[in-house]
Amino acid sequence: MDSLRAQQNLTSSPNSLTVSEQRELEQRLQKRQVKEFMSLFGNLVDNCFTACVDDFTSKALSGREGGCIQRCVAKSMTTQTRLSERFAELNQAMTAEMQNKRF
């Protein structure tokens, strides 16, 4: 598939894509989602580890470190969930606005 043509089709209208172009777009989106998830997960691990772990004299986490990590992960997950919800709300509003402009 000609990537320039695919990019032009994407900017004009997603409905004008061929079946193979739609499949390729879906695959690219899935790969991007996996990449973004892995980045988010890596950042979560890095942030919580940096914030909570400061004693390297034992292989095991101390009770304080374990509790800190649990709170850090819970807080991050709550934040990510709320961001996702807000993004969905905004996306829905934009979609409705675009549909209203068509009519």
Secondary structure as GFF3:
##gff-version 3
##sequence-region A 1 103
A	DSSP	alpha_helix	3	12	.	.	.	ID=ss1
A	DSSP	three_ten_helix	14	16	.	.	.	ID=ss2
A	DSSP	alpha_helix	19	52	.	.	.	ID=ss3
A	DSSP	alpha_helix	63	102	.	.	.	ID=ss4
###
